[in-house]
């Protein structure tokens, strides 16, 4: 009898909690009341209470969206607009969806008879999916204001596509999903939320507009997590798996080459480049990477030969033209140092002949670098050349010195 009385007492108390919540209009007050009484309620009663929270937030959303729509109409007809609670709107959308998910979890738990009979799933799924697009607006609104909050809204938009609450909704009609996944991946990268970021990037990979950018973000995320030689090898293996599916992807090819260079794996680097050039002799990326690998080994003539081929493919590529100039510069410096060590004194004319090709390419790099974006690649080298050719006080040297700052 006491046990039965306790059951009826708990049930009556839970119903009393719901009655109290039903009369509350303030979200925070209703939320706190639920939290303080969760332990005494059944799953069914919790679902009813959380659905009430959804009601409160949804009512706020509809109110503010109505004002927003009226303002849009007013602008079209040249009438005055009225202020509305933008922050409150976005906050209510997020709360409505989060509470809708919680409601759905309790709503789908077995009742006292062991049966699952959700009461709120369909209505919440339909009405909350309809306001889900406001999460995008919120993400944009908070950009440059609160990046963490912007990320939260964008991440929720992407992840909510797979919420059980929305399982009946037609995801194929969500034309914004892959694009927003890209922006969520970027935000995750800066937030160092790497696991979610990689997941978002994968969703965005097939987007025709941002797919390539999403791949760059994915690679950056993967690379940011490298902490050991073994991590690097695992990363290279993943890159090779991606590359095997699309050997025309020069970005992946370049990244693999860079990783081989970083671990000084000359054999695999050489084999990768050799295979690429066998299939595509004029591939710019392969020629450029081959030139870089020779530069790392101080094989200046070989590097110049490869970089010159790359420059023939992309004549306006500042980095490549400057690299050719740097090769000639380093070659000249080594030749002069070698002569000095052997006791030979070079004439200024001989030195000028060595520096002349370097000056030619470095000046060309400067001339095509209209916005001075790559000044760090050629600036100091150009000054070095002018210093050795003309002396410290020559106007050309002084002009070149300005590019080093």
C-alpha positions as CSV (number, residue, x, y, z in Angstrom):
1,X,0.0,0.0,0.0
2,X,2.9,2.4,0.9
3,X,4.7,1.6,-2.4
4,X,1.5,2.1,-4.4
5,X,0.9,5.4,-2.5
6,X,4.4,6.5,-3.3
7,X,3.9,5.8,-7.1
8,X,0.7,7.8,-7.1
9,X,2.4,10.6,-5.1
10,X,5.3,10.8,-7.5
11,X,2.9,10.8,-10.5
12,X,0.8,13.5,-9.0
13,X,3.9,15.6,-8.2
14,X,5.2,15.3,-11.8
15,X,1.8,16.3,-13.1
16,X,1.9,19.3,-10.7
17,X,5.3,20.2,-12.2
18,X,3.9,20.1,-15.7
19,X,0.9,22.2,-14.6
20,X,3.3,24.8,-13.2
21,X,5.4,24.8,-16.4
22,X,2.3,25.1,-18.5
23,X,1.6,28.5,-16.9
24,X,5.1,29.8,-17.3
25,X,6.0,32.1,-20.2
26,X,9.7,32.7,-19.3
27,X,12.0,30.1,-20.7
28,X,14.7,30.3,-18.0
29,X,12.1,29.9,-15.2
30,X,10.5,26.9,-16.9
31,X,13.9,25.4,-17.7
32,X,15.1,25.7,-14.0
33,X,11.9,24.2,-12.7
34,X,12.4,21.1,-15.0
35,X,16.0,20.7,-14.0
36,X,15.2,20.8,-10.3
37,X,12.5,18.1,-10.7
38,X,14.0,15.7,-13.3
39,X,14.7,13.0,-10.8
40,X,11.0,12.6,-9.9
41,X,9.6,12.4,-13.4
42,X,9.1,9.5,-15.8
43,X,10.4,9.7,-19.4
44,X,6.9,10.4,-20.6
45,X,6.5,13.3,-18.2
46,X,10.0,14.7,-19.1
47,X,9.0,14.6,-22.8
48,X,5.9,16.7,-22.0
49,X,7.9,19.2,-20.0
50,X,10.6,19.6,-22.6
51,X,8.0,19.9,-25.3
52,X,6.7,22.9,-23.3
53,X,10.2,24.4,-23.5
54,X,10.1,23.9,-27.2
55,X,6.7,25.7,-27.3
56,X,8.1,28.7,-25.4
57,X,11.1,29.1,-27.7
58,X,9.1,28.4,-30.9
59,X,6.6,31.1,-30.0
60,X,9.5,33.5,-29.7
61,X,10.9,32.5,-33.1
62,X,7.5,32.9,-34.8
63,X,7.1,36.4,-33.2
64,X,10.5,37.7,-34.3
65,X,10.3,36.0,-37.7
66,X,7.0,37.7,-38.3
67,X,8.5,41.1,-37.6
68,X,11.5,40.2,-39.8
69,X,9.1,39.4,-42.7
70,X,7.1,42.6,-42.1
71,X,10.4,44.6,-42.3
72,X,11.3,43.0,-45.6
73,X,8.0,44.0,-47.0
74,X,8.3,47.5,-45.6
75,X,11.6,48.0,-47.3
76,X,10.2,46.9,-50.7
77,X,7.5,49.6,-50.3
78,X,9.8,52.3,-48.9
79,X,8.1,52.2,-45.4
80,X,9.8,52.4,-42.0
81,X,10.9,49.2,-40.4
82,X,10.6,48.3,-36.7
83,X,13.4,46.8,-34.5
84,X,13.2,43.2,-33.6
85,X,15.2,40.9,-31.3
86,X,17.8,39.4,-33.6
87,X,19.9,37.9,-30.8
88,X,16.7,36.6,-29.1
89,X,15.5,35.0,-32.3
90,X,18.7,33.1,-32.9
91,X,18.9,32.0,-29.3
92,X,15.4,30.8,-29.4
93,X,16.0,28.8,-32.5
94,X,19.0,27.0,-31.0
95,X,17.1,26.3,-27.7
96,X,14.0,25.0,-29.5
97,X,16.1,22.6,-31.6
98,X,18.2,21.4,-28.6
99,X,15.1,21.0,-26.4
100,X,13.3,19.3,-29.3
101,X,16.1,16.7,-29.5
102,X,15.9,16.1,-25.7
103,X,12.1,15.8,-25.9
104,X,12.5,13.3,-28.7
105,X,14.9,11.2,-26.7
106,X,12.4,10.9,-23.8
107,X,9.5,10.7,-26.2
108,X,10.9,7.6,-27.8
109,X,11.6,5.7,-24.6
110,X,9.3,2.8,-23.6
111,X,6.3,3.6,-21.4
112,X,5.3,1.7,-18.3
113,X,3.9,-1.0,-20.6
114,X,7.2,-1.3,-22.5
115,X,5.8,0.3,-25.7
116,X,7.2,3.2,-27.6
117,X,4.5,5.7,-28.5
118,X,6.0,9.1,-29.3
119,X,3.5,11.9,-28.9
120,X,5.6,14.9,-30.0
121,X,8.0,13.5,-32.6
122,X,6.1,14.4,-35.8
123,X,5.0,17.9,-34.8
124,X,8.4,18.9,-33.5
125,X,10.2,17.4,-36.5
126,X,8.1,19.4,-38.9
127,X,8.0,22.8,-37.1
128,X,11.7,22.7,-36.0
129,X,13.0,21.6,-39.3
130,X,11.2,24.6,-40.8
131,X,13.2,27.1,-38.6
132,X,16.6,25.2,-39.0
133,X,17.7,27.6,-41.7
134,X,17.9,30.4,-39.1
135,X,21.0,28.6,-37.8
136,X,22.8,29.7,-40.9
137,X,21.8,33.3,-40.4
138,X,22.9,33.1,-36.9
139,X,26.3,31.7,-37.9
140,X,26.8,34.6,-40.3
141,X,25.5,37.1,-37.8
142,X,28.1,36.1,-35.2
143,X,31.1,36.0,-37.6
144,X,33.7,38.6,-36.4
145,X,31.6,39.2,-33.3
146,X,31.7,35.9,-31.5
147,X,33.5,33.2,-33.5
148,X,32.8,30.4,-30.9
149,X,29.1,31.1,-31.1
150,X,29.2,31.4,-34.9
151,X,30.8,28.0,-35.0
152,X,28.2,26.5,-32.6
153,X,25.4,27.6,-34.9
154,X,27.0,26.4,-38.1
155,X,28.0,23.1,-36.5
156,X,24.5,22.6,-35.1
157,X,23.1,23.2,-38.6
158,X,25.3,20.6,-40.2
159,X,24.9,18.0,-37.4
160,X,21.2,18.5,-37.1
161,X,20.7,17.1,-40.6
162,X,21.3,13.6,-39.1
163,X,19.4,14.1,-35.8
164,X,16.9,11.3,-35.2
165,X,14.3,14.0,-34.7
166,X,14.6,14.9,-38.4
167,X,15.0,11.4,-39.8
168,X,11.8,11.7,-41.9
169,X,12.8,15.0,-43.5
170,X,14.1,14.9,-47.0
171,X,17.8,15.7,-46.7
172,X,18.3,15.8,-50.4
173,X,16.5,19.1,-50.5
174,X,18.9,20.7,-48.2
175,X,20.9,22.7,-50.8
176,X,23.0,24.5,-48.1
177,X,24.3,21.5,-46.2
178,X,27.6,20.9,-48.0
179,X,28.5,24.6,-48.3
180,X,27.8,25.2,-44.6
181,X,29.7,22.0,-43.8
182,X,32.7,23.7,-45.4
183,X,32.4,26.8,-43.3
184,X,31.8,24.7,-40.2
185,X,35.0,22.7,-41.0
186,X,36.9,26.0,-41.2
187,X,35.6,27.2,-37.9
188,X,36.4,23.8,-36.3
189,X,39.9,24.1,-37.6
190,X,40.5,27.5,-35.9
191,X,38.7,26.2,-32.8
192,X,41.1,23.1,-32.9
193,X,38.0,20.9,-32.8
194,X,39.7,18.6,-35.2
195,X,37.5,15.4,-35.1
196,X,34.4,17.3,-35.9
197,X,36.2,19.5,-38.4
198,X,37.3,16.5,-40.4
199,X,33.8,15.2,-40.3
200,X,32.4,18.5,-41.6
201,X,35.1,18.7,-44.3
202,X,34.2,15.2,-45.5
203,X,30.6,16.3,-46.0
204,X,31.7,19.3,-48.0
205,X,34.1,17.4,-50.3
206,X,31.5,16.7,-53.0
207,X,30.3,20.3,-53.2
208,X,31.0,21.7,-56.6
209,X,31.8,25.2,-55.4
210,X,33.8,24.6,-52.2
211,X,34.9,20.9,-52.6
212,X,38.5,21.7,-53.3
213,X,38.6,24.3,-50.5
214,X,37.1,21.7,-48.1
215,X,39.9,19.2,-49.1
216,X,42.5,21.9,-48.2
217,X,40.8,22.3,-44.8
218,X,40.7,18.5,-44.3
219,X,44.4,18.3,-45.1
220,X,45.2,21.2,-42.7
221,X,43.3,19.5,-39.9
222,X,45.0,16.2,-40.5
223,X,48.4,17.9,-40.6
224,X,47.8,19.9,-37.4
225,X,47.5,16.6,-35.5
226,X,50.9,15.3,-36.5
227,X,53.1,14.8,-33.4
228,X,55.5,12.0,-34.3
229,X,57.2,10.4,-37.2
230,X,54.7,7.6,-37.0
231,X,51.8,10.2,-37.3
232,X,53.5,11.6,-40.4
233,X,53.8,8.1,-42.0
234,X,50.1,7.4,-41.2
235,X,49.2,10.8,-42.7
236,X,51.1,10.0,-45.9
237,X,49.3,6.7,-46.2
238,X,46.0,8.5,-46.0
239,X,47.1,11.0,-48.6
240,X,48.2,8.2,-50.9
241,X,44.8,6.6,-50.5
242,X,43.1,9.8,-51.5
243,X,45.5,10.4,-54.4
244,X,45.0,6.8,-55.7
245,X,41.3,7.7,-56.3
246,X,42.2,10.9,-58.2
247,X,45.8,11.1,-59.6
248,X,44.9,14.4,-61.3
249,X,44.7,16.1,-58.0
250,X,47.9,18.1,-57.9
251,X,47.1,19.5,-54.5
252,X,47.3,16.1,-52.9
253,X,50.3,15.2,-55.0
254,X,52.1,18.4,-53.8
255,X,51.2,17.6,-50.2
256,X,52.6,14.1,-50.4
257,X,55.8,15.5,-51.9
258,X,56.1,18.1,-49.1
259,X,55.6,15.4,-46.5
260,X,58.3,13.3,-48.1
261,X,60.6,16.3,-48.1
262,X,59.8,17.0,-44.4
263,X,61.0,13.5,-43.4
264,X,63.9,13.5,-45.9
265,X,62.5,10.5,-47.7
266,X,64.4,11.1,-51.0
267,X,63.7,7.6,-52.4
268,X,59.9,7.8,-52.2
269,X,59.9,11.4,-53.3
270,X,61.9,10.7,-56.3
271,X,59.8,7.7,-57.3
272,X,56.5,9.7,-56.8
273,X,57.8,12.5,-59.0
274,X,59.2,10.2,-61.6
275,X,55.9,8.3,-61.9
276,X,54.0,11.6,-62.3
277,X,56.3,13.0,-64.9
278,X,56.2,9.7,-66.9
279,X,52.5,10.2,-67.2
280,X,52.5,14.0,-67.6
281,X,56.0,15.4,-68.6
282,X,54.8,19.0,-68.4
283,X,53.1,18.8,-65.1
284,X,53.9,22.0,-63.3
285,X,53.5,20.7,-59.8
286,X,55.8,17.8,-60.4
287,X,58.4,19.9,-62.1
288,X,58.3,22.5,-59.3
289,X,58.5,19.9,-56.5
290,X,61.4,18.2,-58.3
291,X,63.2,21.5,-58.5
292,X,62.6,22.1,-54.8
293,X,64.0,18.7,-53.9
294,X,67.1,19.5,-55.9
295,X,67.4,22.8,-54.2
296,X,67.2,21.1,-50.8
297,X,70.2,19.0,-51.8
298,X,72.1,22.1,-53.2
299,X,72.1,20.6,-56.6
300,X,71.7,24.0,-58.3
301,X,72.1,23.0,-61.9
302,X,69.5,20.2,-61.7
303,X,67.2,22.5,-59.7
304,X,67.6,25.3,-62.4
305,X,66.8,22.8,-65.2
306,X,63.6,21.5,-63.5
307,X,62.4,25.0,-62.4
308,X,63.0,26.4,-65.9
309,X,60.7,23.7,-67.2
310,X,58.1,24.6,-64.6
311,X,58.5,28.3,-65.5
312,X,57.8,27.4,-69.2
313,X,54.4,26.0,-68.1
314,X,53.6,29.0,-65.8
315,X,55.8,32.0,-66.9
316,X,54.1,34.4,-64.5
317,X,54.6,32.3,-61.4
318,X,56.6,34.6,-59.1
319,X,57.8,31.9,-56.7
320,X,59.2,29.7,-59.5
321,X,61.0,32.6,-61.3
322,X,62.4,33.8,-57.9
323,X,63.6,30.2,-57.1
324,X,65.5,30.1,-60.3
325,X,67.2,33.4,-59.4
326,X,67.9,32.0,-55.9
327,X,69.6,28.9,-57.4
328,X,71.9,31.1,-59.5
329,X,72.6,33.3,-56.5
330,X,73.5,30.3,-54.2
331,X,75.5,28.7,-57.0
332,X,77.5,32.0,-57.4
333,X,78.1,32.3,-53.7
334,X,79.3,28.7,-53.4
335,X,81.6,29.1,-56.4
336,X,83.2,32.3,-54.9
337,X,83.6,30.6,-51.5
338,X,85.2,27.6,-53.1
339,X,87.6,29.7,-55.0
340,X,88.6,31.6,-51.9
341,X,89.1,28.4,-49.9
342,X,91.4,27.1,-52.7
343,X,93.5,30.3,-52.6
344,X,92.2,31.7,-55.9
345,X,91.1,35.4,-56.1
346,X,88.2,36.1,-58.5
347,X,88.1,39.3,-60.4
348,X,85.0,41.5,-60.1
349,X,84.3,40.7,-63.7
350,X,84.2,37.0,-63.0
351,X,82.0,37.6,-60.0
352,X,79.7,39.7,-62.1
353,X,79.3,36.9,-64.6
354,X,78.3,34.6,-61.8
355,X,75.7,37.0,-60.3
356,X,74.3,38.2,-63.6
357,X,71.8,35.3,-64.2
358,X,70.6,35.6,-60.6
359,X,70.0,39.3,-61.0
360,X,68.1,38.7,-64.3
361,X,65.6,36.3,-62.7
362,X,65.2,38.1,-59.4
363,X,64.4,41.4,-61.2
364,X,61.9,39.5,-63.4
365,X,60.3,38.1,-60.2
366,X,60.0,41.6,-58.9
367,X,58.5,42.9,-62.1
368,X,55.7,40.3,-62.2
369,X,55.0,40.5,-58.5
370,X,52.7,43.5,-58.9
371,X,51.2,43.4,-55.4
372,X,54.5,42.5,-53.7
373,X,52.9,39.4,-52.2
374,X,56.0,37.3,-52.7
375,X,58.6,39.9,-51.7
376,X,60.0,37.6,-49.0
377,X,61.0,35.1,-51.8
378,X,63.0,37.5,-53.9
379,X,63.6,40.7,-51.9
380,X,66.6,39.9,-49.8
381,X,68.2,37.9,-52.7
382,X,67.8,40.8,-55.0
383,X,69.5,43.1,-52.5
384,X,72.3,40.6,-52.0
385,X,72.9,40.5,-55.8
386,X,72.9,44.3,-56.1
387,X,75.3,44.6,-53.1
388,X,77.8,42.2,-54.7
389,X,77.4,43.7,-58.2
390,X,77.3,47.4,-57.5
391,X,78.4,47.9,-53.9
392,X,76.5,49.1,-50.8
393,X,76.1,52.8,-51.8
394,X,74.8,52.3,-55.3
395,X,71.2,53.6,-55.9
396,X,70.2,50.2,-57.2
397,X,71.4,48.5,-54.0
398,X,69.6,51.1,-51.9
399,X,66.4,50.5,-53.9
400,X,66.7,46.8,-53.5
401,X,67.3,47.2,-49.7
402,X,63.9,48.7,-49.4
403,X,62.3,45.4,-50.5
404,X,63.9,43.6,-47.6
405,X,61.8,45.5,-45.1
